[in-house]
Amino acid sequence: MPRNGSLTISEKILLVLQEKGCCSLEELERYTKVRRNELLVYLTKMTRQGIVTRSWGHFAGKKYRKYCLKTTLKKELNLS
């Protein structure tokens, strides 16, 4: 099936995480222009596949979830 030049949601997430390192859900939503609920579905799938890691970040007394590209994947792709 030929592609029309647009990126998939997974590819958009990977590009943003490769560029920024780690991002919160709100940042990913802003950079990829994908809705929050749809992002959560893709990020959960990518975490189960071992592509993305999740951890908690703290800023100004609030906790937020941050998503990072796994370091082993960065080494495989020579991104580090």
PDB file of N, CA, C and O in Angstrom:
ATOM      1  N   MET A   1       0.842  -1.171   0.000  1.00  0.00           N
ATOM      2  CA  MET A   1       0.000   0.000   0.000  1.00  0.00           C
ATOM      3  C   MET A   1       0.893   1.242   0.000  1.00  0.00           C
ATOM      4  O   MET A   1       1.663   1.434   0.941  1.00  0.00           O
ATOM      5  N   PRO A   2       0.813   2.073  -1.011  1.00  0.00           N
ATOM      6  CA  PRO A   2       1.672   3.256  -1.081  1.00  0.00           C
ATOM      7  C   PRO A   2       1.262   4.309  -0.058  1.00  0.00           C
ATOM      8  O   PRO A   2       0.083   4.488   0.248  1.00  0.00           O
ATOM      9  N   ARG A   3       2.279   5.001   0.462  1.00  0.00           N
ATOM     10  CA  ARG A   3       2.022   6.066   1.427  1.00  0.00           C
ATOM     11  C   ARG A   3       1.960   7.396   0.704  1.00  0.00           C
ATOM     12  O   ARG A   3       2.601   7.585  -0.331  1.00  0.00           O
ATOM     13  N   ASN A   4       1.196   8.300   1.248  1.00  0.00           N
ATOM     14  CA  ASN A   4       1.036   9.600   0.608  1.00  0.00           C
ATOM     15  C   ASN A   4       1.966  10.661   1.190  1.00  0.00           C
ATOM     16  O   ASN A   4       1.724  11.855   1.011  1.00  0.00           O
ATOM     17  N   GLY A   5       3.016  10.246   1.878  1.00  0.00           N
ATOM     18  CA  GLY A   5       3.985  11.195   2.401  1.00  0.00           C
ATOM     19  C   GLY A   5       3.721  11.669   3.814  1.00  0.00           C
ATOM     20  O   GLY A   5       4.521  12.433   4.354  1.00  0.00           O
ATOM     21  N   SER A   6       2.638  11.250   4.429  1.00  0.00           N
ATOM     22  CA  SER A   6       2.366  11.670   5.802  1.00  0.00           C
ATOM     23  C   SER A   6       2.967  10.660   6.777  1.00  0.00           C
ATOM     24  O   SER A   6       3.129   9.484   6.453  1.00  0.00           O
ATOM     25  N   LEU A   7       3.291  11.139   7.971  1.00  0.00           N
ATOM     26  CA  LEU A   7       3.870  10.282   8.999  1.00  0.00           C
ATOM     27  C   LEU A   7       2.773   9.629   9.830  1.00  0.00           C
ATOM     28  O   LEU A   7       1.699  10.202  10.016  1.00  0.00           O
ATOM     29  N   THR A   8       3.049   8.432  10.325  1.00  0.00           N
ATOM     30  CA  THR A   8       2.112   7.796  11.238  1.00  0.00           C
ATOM     31  C   THR A   8       2.275   8.443  12.618  1.00  0.00           C
ATOM     32  O   THR A   8       3.234   9.177  12.856  1.00  0.00           O
ATOM     33  N   ILE A   9       1.352   8.170  13.505  1.00  0.00           N
ATOM     34  CA  ILE A   9       1.416   8.741  14.849  1.00  0.00           C
ATOM     35  C   ILE A   9       2.647   8.225  15.588  1.00  0.00           C
ATOM     36  O   ILE A   9       3.307   8.988  16.293  1.00  0.00           O
ATOM     37  N   SER A  10       2.958   6.957  15.438  1.00  0.00           N
ATOM     38  CA  SER A  10       4.145   6.390  16.080  1.00  0.00           C
ATOM     39  C   SER A  10       5.414   7.078  15.589  1.00  0.00           C
ATOM     40  O   SER A  10       6.313   7.364  16.379  1.00  0.00           O
ATOM     41  N   GLU A  11       5.488   7.342  14.298  1.00  0.00           N
ATOM     42  CA  GLU A  11       6.661   8.024  13.738  1.00  0.00           C
ATOM     43  C   GLU A  11       6.776   9.451  14.258  1.00  0.00           C
ATOM     44  O   GLU A  11       7.876   9.932  14.530  1.00  0.00           O
ATOM     45  N   LYS A  12       5.640  10.124  14.394  1.00  0.00           N
ATOM     46  CA  LYS A  12       5.652  11.490  14.939  1.00  0.00           C
ATOM     47  C   LYS A  12       6.171  11.492  16.373  1.00  0.00           C
ATOM     48  O   LYS A  12       6.981  12.340  16.747  1.00  0.00           O
ATOM     49  N   ILE A  13       5.698  10.536  17.173  1.00  0.00           N
ATOM     50  CA  ILE A  13       6.136  10.440  18.568  1.00  0.00           C
ATOM     51  C   ILE A  13       7.635  10.174  18.626  1.00  0.00           C
ATOM     52  O   ILE A  13       8.346  10.809  19.406  1.00  0.00           O
ATOM     53  N   LEU A  14       8.120   9.246  17.813  1.00  0.00           N
ATOM     54  CA  LEU A  14       9.541   8.917  17.808  1.00  0.00           C
ATOM     55  C   LEU A  14      10.393  10.112  17.393  1.00  0.00           C
ATOM     56  O   LEU A  14      11.455  10.343  17.971  1.00  0.00           O
ATOM     57  N   LEU A  15       9.944  10.863  16.411  1.00  0.00           N
ATOM     58  CA  LEU A  15      10.702  12.034  15.972  1.00  0.00           C
ATOM     59  C   LEU A  15      10.799  13.081  17.069  1.00  0.00           C
ATOM     60  O   LEU A  15      11.862  13.663  17.283  1.00  0.00           O
ATOM     61  N   VAL A  16       9.699  13.321  17.763  1.00  0.00           N
ATOM     62  CA  VAL A  16       9.707  14.325  18.837  1.00  0.00           C
ATOM     63  C   VAL A  16      10.599  13.868  19.983  1.00  0.00           C
ATOM     64  O   VAL A  16      11.398  14.651  20.497  1.00  0.00           O
ATOM     65  N   LEU A  17      10.468  12.605  20.387  1.00  0.00           N
ATOM     66  CA  LEU A  17      11.280  12.104  21.496  1.00  0.00           C
ATOM     67  C   LEU A  17      12.762  12.050  21.128  1.00  0.00           C
ATOM     68  O   LEU A  17      13.616  12.258  21.990  1.00  0.00           O
ATOM     69  N   GLN A  18      13.073  11.779  19.884  1.00  0.00           N
ATOM     70  CA  GLN A  18      14.463  11.767  19.441  1.00  0.00           C
ATOM     71  C   GLN A  18      15.051  13.174  19.499  1.00  0.00           C
ATOM     72  O   GLN A  18      16.217  13.350  19.852  1.00  0.00           O
ATOM     73  N   GLU A  19      14.256  14.154  19.158  1.00  0.00           N
ATOM     74  CA  GLU A  19      14.720  15.543  19.162  1.00  0.00           C
ATOM     75  C   GLU A  19      14.794  16.127  20.572  1.00  0.00           C
ATOM     76  O   GLU A  19      15.783  16.772  20.921  1.00  0.00           O
ATOM     77  N   LYS A  20      13.761  15.910  21.382  1.00  0.00           N
ATOM     78  CA  LYS A  20      13.656  16.544  22.694  1.00  0.00           C
ATOM     79  C   LYS A  20      14.238  15.715  23.836  1.00  0.00           C
ATOM     80  O   LYS A  20      14.549  16.264  24.893  1.00  0.00           O
ATOM     81  N   GLY A  21      14.387  14.433  23.649  1.00  0.00           N
ATOM     82  CA  GLY A  21      14.857  13.566  24.729  1.00  0.00           C
ATOM     83  C   GLY A  21      13.686  12.986  25.493  1.00  0.00           C
ATOM     84  O   GLY A  21      13.276  11.856  25.228  1.00  0.00           O
ATOM     85  N   CYS A  22      13.140  13.734  26.436  1.00  0.00           N
ATOM     86  CA  CYS A  22      11.971  13.318  27.209  1.00  0.00           C
ATOM     87  C   CYS A  22      10.908  14.405  27.116  1.00  0.00           C
ATOM     88  O   CYS A  22      11.226  15.593  27.053  1.00  0.00           O
ATOM     89  N   CYS A  23       9.650  13.993  27.108  1.00  0.00           N
ATOM     90  CA  CYS A  23       8.549  14.950  27.008  1.00  0.00           C
ATOM     91  C   CYS A  23       7.393  14.514  27.892  1.00  0.00           C
ATOM     92  O   CYS A  23       7.198  13.327  28.151  1.00  0.00           O
ATOM     93  N   SER A  24       6.636  15.493  28.344  1.00  0.00           N
ATOM     94  CA  SER A  24       5.399  15.196  29.053  1.00  0.00           C
ATOM     95  C   SER A  24       4.306  14.943  28.012  1.00  0.00           C
ATOM     96  O   SER A  24       4.499  15.172  26.818  1.00  0.00           O
ATOM     97  N   LEU A  25       3.180  14.477  28.482  1.00  0.00           N
ATOM     98  CA  LEU A  25       2.059  14.211  27.584  1.00  0.00           C
ATOM     99  C   LEU A  25       1.584  15.503  26.905  1.00  0.00           C
ATOM    100  O   LEU A  25       1.252  15.500  25.720  1.00  0.00           O
ATOM    101  N   GLU A  26       1.554  16.589  27.655  1.00  0.00           N
ATOM    102  CA  GLU A  26       1.112  17.869  27.105  1.00  0.00           C
ATOM    103  C   GLU A  26       2.065  18.359  26.013  1.00  0.00           C
ATOM    104  O   GLU A  26       1.628  18.900  24.997  1.00  0.00           O
ATOM    105  N   GLU A  27       3.365  18.166  26.228  1.00  0.00           N
ATOM    106  CA  GLU A  27       4.340  18.574  25.213  1.00  0.00           C
ATOM    107  C   GLU A  27       4.191  17.735  23.947  1.00  0.00           C
ATOM    108  O   GLU A  27       4.235  18.264  22.836  1.00  0.00           O
ATOM    109  N   LEU A  28       4.016  16.431  24.119  1.00  0.00           N
ATOM    110  CA  LEU A  28       3.817  15.567  22.954  1.00  0.00           C
ATOM    111  C   LEU A  28       2.555  15.947  22.192  1.00  0.00           C
ATOM    112  O   LEU A  28       2.527  15.927  20.962  1.00  0.00           O
ATOM    113  N   GLU A  29       1.520  16.291  22.934  1.00  0.00           N
ATOM    114  CA  GLU A  29       0.263  16.707  22.315  1.00  0.00           C
ATOM    115  C   GLU A  29       0.479  17.972  21.478  1.00  0.00           C
ATOM    116  O   GLU A  29      -0.053  18.092  20.375  1.00  0.00           O
ATOM    117  N   ARG A  30       1.251  18.895  22.004  1.00  0.00           N
ATOM    118  CA  ARG A  30       1.505  20.163  21.308  1.00  0.00           C
ATOM    119  C   ARG A  30       2.393  19.963  20.079  1.00  0.00           C
ATOM    120  O   ARG A  30       2.125  20.537  19.024  1.00  0.00           O
ATOM    121  N   TYR A  31       3.445  19.157  20.208  1.00  0.00           N
ATOM    122  CA  TYR A  31       4.393  18.984  19.111  1.00  0.00           C
ATOM    123  C   TYR A  31       3.871  18.095  17.985  1.00  0.00           C
ATOM    124  O   TYR A  31       4.191  18.327  16.820  1.00  0.00           O
ATOM    125  N   THR A  32       3.068  17.078  18.319  1.00  0.00           N
ATOM    126  CA  THR A  32       2.600  16.139  17.296  1.00  0.00           C
ATOM    127  C   THR A  32       1.237  16.500  16.719  1.00  0.00           C
ATOM    128  O   THR A  32       0.863  16.001  15.658  1.00  0.00           O
ATOM    129  N   LYS A  33       0.490  17.362  17.409  1.00  0.00           N
ATOM    130  CA  LYS A  33      -0.873  17.740  16.990  1.00  0.00           C
ATOM    131  C   LYS A  33      -1.823  16.540  16.986  1.00  0.00           C
ATOM    132  O   LYS A  33      -2.725  16.445  16.153  1.00  0.00           O
ATOM    133  N   VAL A  34      -1.599  15.624  17.940  1.00  0.00           N
ATOM    134  CA  VAL A  34      -2.437  14.433  18.102  1.00  0.00           C
ATOM    135  C   VAL A  34      -3.182  14.570  19.415  1.00  0.00           C
ATOM    136  O   VAL A  34      -2.630  15.067  20.397  1.00  0.00           O
ATOM    137  N   ARG A  35      -4.445  14.129  19.438  1.00  0.00           N
ATOM    138  CA  ARG A  35      -5.249  14.246  20.660  1.00  0.00           C
ATOM    139  C   ARG A  35      -4.674  13.420  21.805  1.00  0.00           C
ATOM    140  O   ARG A  35      -4.013  12.404  21.592  1.00  0.00           O
ATOM    141  N   ARG A  36      -4.941  13.880  23.013  1.00  0.00           N
ATOM    142  CA  ARG A  36      -4.399  13.286  24.231  1.00  0.00           C
ATOM    143  C   ARG A  36      -4.737  11.800  24.368  1.00  0.00           C
ATOM    144  O   ARG A  36      -3.853  10.988  24.639  1.00  0.00           O
ATOM    145  N   ASN A  37      -6.003  11.444  24.185  1.00  0.00           N
ATOM    146  CA  ASN A  37      -6.430  10.045  24.348  1.00  0.00           C
ATOM    147  C   ASN A  37      -5.762   9.133  23.329  1.00  0.00           C
ATOM    148  O   ASN A  37      -5.398   8.001  23.648  1.00  0.00           O
ATOM    149  N   GLU A  38      -5.602   9.620  22.115  1.00  0.00           N
ATOM    150  CA  GLU A  38      -4.956   8.829  21.068  1.00  0.00           C
ATOM    151  C   GLU A  38      -3.460   8.650  21.379  1.00  0.00           C
ATOM    152  O   GLU A  38      -2.893   7.580  21.158  1.00  0.00           O
ATOM    153  N   LEU A  39      -2.841   9.708  21.889  1.00  0.00           N
ATOM    154  CA  LEU A  39      -1.436   9.622  22.291  1.00  0.00           C
ATOM    155  C   LEU A  39      -1.238   8.577  23.382  1.00  0.00           C
ATOM    156  O   LEU A  39      -0.283   7.801  23.342  1.00  0.00           O
ATOM    157  N   LEU A  40      -2.144   8.559  24.355  1.00  0.00           N
ATOM    158  CA  LEU A  40      -2.037   7.595  25.451  1.00  0.00           C
ATOM    159  C   LEU A  40      -2.076   6.163  24.944  1.00  0.00           C
ATOM    160  O   LEU A  40      -1.344   5.308  25.443  1.00  0.00           O
ATOM    161  N   VAL A  41      -2.919   5.895  23.964  1.00  0.00           N
ATOM    162  CA  VAL A  41      -3.018   4.552  23.390  1.00  0.00           C
ATOM    163  C   VAL A  41      -1.700   4.167  22.726  1.00  0.00           C
ATOM    164  O   VAL A  41      -1.182   3.074  22.956  1.00  0.00           O
ATOM    165  N   TYR A  42      -1.159   5.062  21.906  1.00  0.00           N
ATOM    166  CA  TYR A  42       0.085   4.766  21.197  1.00  0.00           C
ATOM    167  C   TYR A  42       1.272   4.665  22.145  1.00  0.00           C
ATOM    168  O   TYR A  42       2.130   3.800  21.971  1.00  0.00           O
ATOM    169  N   LEU A  43       1.331   5.542  23.149  1.00  0.00           N
ATOM    170  CA  LEU A  43       2.439   5.493  24.100  1.00  0.00           C
ATOM    171  C   LEU A  43       2.412   4.207  24.924  1.00  0.00           C
ATOM    172  O   LEU A  43       3.464   3.645  25.231  1.00  0.00           O
ATOM    173  N   THR A  44       1.212   3.736  25.285  1.00  0.00           N
ATOM    174  CA  THR A  44       1.091   2.473  26.014  1.00  0.00           C
ATOM    175  C   THR A  44       1.581   1.310  25.160  1.00  0.00           C
ATOM    176  O   THR A  44       2.300   0.439  25.648  1.00  0.00           O
ATOM    177  N   LYS A  45       1.194   1.294  23.886  1.00  0.00           N
ATOM    178  CA  LYS A  45       1.652   0.235  22.982  1.00  0.00           C
ATOM    179  C   LYS A  45       3.164   0.270  22.810  1.00  0.00           C
ATOM    180  O   LYS A  45       3.822  -0.771  22.811  1.00  0.00           O
ATOM    181  N   MET A  46       3.710   1.469  22.663  1.00  0.00           N
ATOM    182  CA  MET A  46       5.157   1.607  22.459  1.00  0.00           C
ATOM    183  C   MET A  46       5.937   1.233  23.721  1.00  0.00           C
ATOM    184  O   MET A  46       7.062   0.741  23.635  1.00  0.00           O
ATOM    185  N   THR A  47       5.341   1.464  24.886  1.00  0.00           N
ATOM    186  CA  THR A  47       5.978   1.059  26.139  1.00  0.00           C
ATOM    187  C   THR A  47       6.008  -0.459  26.245  1.00  0.00           C
ATOM    188  O   THR A  47       7.021  -1.034  26.643  1.00  0.00           O
ATOM    189  N   ARG A  48       4.917  -1.105  25.895  1.00  0.00           N
ATOM    190  CA  ARG A  48       4.867  -2.571  25.932  1.00  0.00           C
ATOM    191  C   ARG A  48       5.837  -3.198  24.942  1.00  0.00           C
ATOM    192  O   ARG A  48       6.362  -4.284  25.188  1.00  0.00           O
ATOM    193  N   GLN A  49       6.082  -2.514  23.813  1.00  0.00           N
ATOM    194  CA  GLN A  49       7.021  -3.012  22.807  1.00  0.00           C
ATOM    195  C   GLN A  49       8.471  -2.746  23.201  1.00  0.00           C
ATOM    196  O   GLN A  49       9.392  -3.282  22.584  1.00  0.00           O
ATOM    197  N   GLY A  50       8.675  -1.926  24.219  1.00  0.00           N
ATOM    198  CA  GLY A  50      10.025  -1.640  24.682  1.00  0.00           C
ATOM    199  C   GLY A  50      10.712  -0.505  23.947  1.00  0.00           C
ATOM    200  O   GLY A  50      11.941  -0.428  23.949  1.00  0.00           O
ATOM    201  N   ILE A  51       9.953   0.374  23.319  1.00  0.00           N
ATOM    202  CA  ILE A  51      10.515   1.495  22.567  1.00  0.00           C
ATOM    203  C   ILE A  51      10.618   2.737  23.434  1.00  0.00           C
ATOM    204  O   ILE A  51      11.569   3.509  23.315  1.00  0.00           O
ATOM    205  N   VAL A  52       9.636   2.929  24.309  1.00  0.00           N
ATOM    206  CA  VAL A  52       9.535   4.132  25.136  1.00  0.00           C
ATOM    207  C   VAL A  52       9.505   3.726  26.606  1.00  0.00           C
ATOM    208  O   VAL A  52       8.950   2.687  26.965  1.00  0.00           O
ATOM    209  N   THR A  53      10.110   4.562  27.453  1.00  0.00           N
ATOM    210  CA  THR A  53      10.022   4.344  28.902  1.00  0.00           C
ATOM    211  C   THR A  53       9.191   5.456  29.518  1.00  0.00           C
ATOM    212  O   THR A  53       9.137   6.570  28.997  1.00  0.00           O
ATOM    213  N   ARG A  54       8.539   5.140  30.644  1.00  0.00           N
ATOM    214  CA  ARG A  54       7.746   6.124  31.376  1.00  0.00           C
ATOM    215  C   ARG A  54       8.347   6.318  32.752  1.00  0.00           C
ATOM    216  O   ARG A  54       8.823   5.368  33.374  1.00  0.00           O
ATOM    217  N   SER A  55       8.322   7.545  33.220  1.00  0.00           N
ATOM    218  CA  SER A  55       8.777   7.822  34.577  1.00  0.00           C
ATOM    219  C   SER A  55       8.037   9.064  35.071  1.00  0.00           C
ATOM    220  O   SER A  55       7.324   9.730  34.321  1.00  0.00           O
ATOM    221  N   TRP A  56       8.230   9.349  36.355  1.00  0.00           N
ATOM    222  CA  TRP A  56       7.578  10.508  36.937  1.00  0.00           C
ATOM    223  C   TRP A  56       8.558  11.667  37.014  1.00  0.00           C
ATOM    224  O   TRP A  56       9.715  11.496  37.397  1.00  0.00           O
ATOM    225  N   GLY A  57       8.082  12.843  36.647  1.00  0.00           N
ATOM    226  CA  GLY A  57       8.870  14.060  36.779  1.00  0.00           C
ATOM    227  C   GLY A  57       8.212  14.960  37.809  1.00  0.00           C
ATOM    228  O   GLY A  57       7.011  14.854  38.058  1.00  0.00           O
ATOM    229  N   HIS A  58       8.990  15.838  38.402  1.00  0.00           N
ATOM    230  CA  HIS A  58       8.473  16.766  39.404  1.00  0.00           C
ATOM    231  C   HIS A  58       8.842  18.178  38.980  1.00  0.00           C
ATOM    232  O   HIS A  58       9.994  18.453  38.642  1.00  0.00           O
ATOM    233  N   PHE A  59       7.872  19.060  39.001  1.00  0.00           N
ATOM    234  CA  PHE A  59       8.119  20.449  38.653  1.00  0.00           C
ATOM    235  C   PHE A  59       7.168  21.321  39.456  1.00  0.00           C
ATOM    236  O   PHE A  59       5.953  21.138  39.394  1.00  0.00           O
ATOM    237  N   ALA A  60       7.709  22.258  40.199  1.00  0.00           N
ATOM    238  CA  ALA A  60       6.921  23.206  40.996  1.00  0.00           C
ATOM    239  C   ALA A  60       5.944  22.495  41.926  1.00  0.00           C
ATOM    240  O   ALA A  60       4.804  22.932  42.086  1.00  0.00           O
ATOM    241  N   GLY A  61       6.388  21.404  42.536  1.00  0.00           N
ATOM    242  CA  GLY A  61       5.560  20.685  43.496  1.00  0.00           C
ATOM    243  C   GLY A  61       4.492  19.803  42.882  1.00  0.00           C
ATOM    244  O   GLY A  61       3.662  19.257  43.609  1.00  0.00           O
ATOM    245  N   LYS A  62       4.485  19.646  41.566  1.00  0.00           N
ATOM    246  CA  LYS A  62       3.497  18.792  40.902  1.00  0.00           C
ATOM    247  C   LYS A  62       4.201  17.636  40.219  1.00  0.00           C
ATOM    248  O   LYS A  62       5.322  17.770  39.730  1.00  0.00           O
ATOM    249  N   LYS A  63       3.518  16.490  40.194  1.00  0.00           N
ATOM    250  CA  LYS A  63       4.041  15.320  39.513  1.00  0.00           C
ATOM    251  C   LYS A  63       3.439  15.241  38.119  1.00  0.00           C
ATOM    252  O   LYS A  63       2.259  15.534  37.924  1.00  0.00           O
ATOM    253  N   TYR A  64       4.250  14.846  37.160  1.00  0.00           N
ATOM    254  CA  TYR A  64       3.740  14.606  35.822  1.00  0.00           C
ATOM    255  C   TYR A  64       4.471  13.410  35.229  1.00  0.00           C
ATOM    256  O   TYR A  64       5.587  13.090  35.638  1.00  0.00           O
ATOM    257  N   ARG A  65       3.846  12.760  34.276  1.00  0.00           N
ATOM    258  CA  ARG A  65       4.423  11.587  33.629  1.00  0.00           C
ATOM    259  C   ARG A  65       5.286  12.060  32.478  1.00  0.00           C
ATOM    260  O   ARG A  65       4.842  12.863  31.657  1.00  0.00           O
ATOM    261  N   LYS A  66       6.526  11.567  32.406  1.00  0.00           N
ATOM    262  CA  LYS A  66       7.358  11.915  31.271  1.00  0.00           C
ATOM    263  C   LYS A  66       7.701  10.657  30.490  1.00  0.00           C
ATOM    264  O   LYS A  66       7.882   9.581  31.060  1.00  0.00           O
ATOM    265  N   TYR A  67       7.787  10.811  29.196  1.00  0.00           N
ATOM    266  CA  TYR A  67       8.039   9.711  28.277  1.00  0.00           C
ATOM    267  C   TYR A  67       9.374   9.947  27.593  1.00  0.00           C
ATOM    268  O   TYR A  67       9.650  11.046  27.112  1.00  0.00           O
ATOM    269  N   CYS A  68      10.209   8.897  27.551  1.00  0.00           N
ATOM    270  CA  CYS A  68      11.551   9.003  26.969  1.00  0.00           C
ATOM    271  C   CYS A  68      11.778   7.854  25.997  1.00  0.00           C
ATOM    272  O   CYS A  68      11.220   6.766  26.147  1.00  0.00           O
ATOM    273  N   LEU A  69      12.602   8.121  25.009  1.00  0.00           N
ATOM    274  CA  LEU A  69      13.036   7.077  24.094  1.00  0.00           C
ATOM    275  C   LEU A  69      14.048   6.210  24.826  1.00  0.00           C
ATOM    276  O   LEU A  69      14.940   6.740  25.487  1.00  0.00           O
ATOM    277  N   LYS A  70      13.935   4.899  24.726  1.00  0.00           N
ATOM    278  CA  LYS A  70      14.857   4.006  25.443  1.00  0.00           C
ATOM    279  C   LYS A  70      16.277   4.202  24.950  1.00  0.00           C
ATOM    280  O   LYS A  70      16.506   4.397  23.756  1.00  0.00           O
ATOM    281  N   THR A  71      17.228   4.151  25.865  1.00  0.00           N
ATOM    282  CA  THR A  71      18.629   4.386  25.503  1.00  0.00           C
ATOM    283  C   THR A  71      19.174   3.297  24.590  1.00  0.00           C
ATOM    284  O   THR A  71      20.026   3.574  23.745  1.00  0.00           O
ATOM    285  N   THR A  72      18.702   2.071  24.743  1.00  0.00           N
ATOM    286  CA  THR A  72      19.174   0.999  23.856  1.00  0.00           C
ATOM    287  C   THR A  72      18.739   1.264  22.416  1.00  0.00           C
ATOM    288  O   THR A  72      19.475   0.968  21.475  1.00  0.00           O
ATOM    289  N   LEU A  73      17.543   1.822  22.252  1.00  0.00           N
ATOM    290  CA  LEU A  73      17.064   2.152  20.915  1.00  0.00           C
ATOM    291  C   LEU A  73      17.874   3.305  20.336  1.00  0.00           C
ATOM    292  O   LEU A  73      18.173   3.312  19.141  1.00  0.00           O
ATOM    293  N   LYS A  74      18.234   4.280  21.170  1.00  0.00           N
ATOM    294  CA  LYS A  74      19.066   5.395  20.710  1.00  0.00           C
ATOM    295  C   LYS A  74      20.408   4.881  20.211  1.00  0.00           C
ATOM    296  O   LYS A  74      20.904   5.338  19.181  1.00  0.00           O
ATOM    297  N   LYS A  75      21.003   3.925  20.939  1.00  0.00           N
ATOM    298  CA  LYS A  75      22.299   3.375  20.543  1.00  0.00           C
ATOM    299  C   LYS A  75      22.173   2.604  19.240  1.00  0.00           C
ATOM    300  O   LYS A  75      23.056   2.693  18.387  1.00  0.00           O
ATOM    301  N   GLU A  76      21.089   1.843  19.067  1.00  0.00           N
ATOM    302  CA  GLU A  76      20.877   1.088  17.840  1.00  0.00           C
ATOM    303  C   GLU A  76      20.781   2.009  16.639  1.00  0.00           C
ATOM    304  O   GLU A  76      21.298   1.699  15.566  1.00  0.00           O
ATOM    305  N   LEU A  77      20.110   3.154  16.823  1.00  0.00           N
ATOM    306  CA  LEU A  77      19.904   4.098  15.727  1.00  0.00           C
ATOM    307  C   LEU A  77      21.001   5.149  15.628  1.00  0.00           C
ATOM    308  O   LEU A  77      20.931   6.047  14.789  1.00  0.00           O
ATOM    309  N   ASN A  78      22.028   5.036  16.494  1.00  0.00           N
ATOM    310  CA  ASN A  78      23.132   6.004  16.548  1.00  0.00           C
ATOM    311  C   ASN A  78      22.650   7.424  16.769  1.00  0.00           C
ATOM    312  O   ASN A  78      23.097   8.348  16.090  1.00  0.00           O
ATOM    313  N   LEU A  79      21.735   7.601  17.722  1.00  0.00           N
ATOM    314  CA  LEU A  79      21.184   8.923  18.031  1.00  0.00           C
ATOM    315  C   LEU A  79      21.836   9.570  19.237  1.00  0.00           C
ATOM    316  O   LEU A  79      21.674  10.772  19.448  1.00  0.00           O
ATOM    317  N   SER A  80      22.570   8.809  20.035  1.00  0.00           N
ATOM    318  CA  SER A  80      23.144   9.379  21.255  1.00  0.00           C
ATOM    319  C   SER A  80      24.477  10.034  21.024  1.00  0.00           C
ATOM    320  O   SER A  80      25.078  10.558  21.962  1.00  0.00           O
TER     321      SER A  80
END
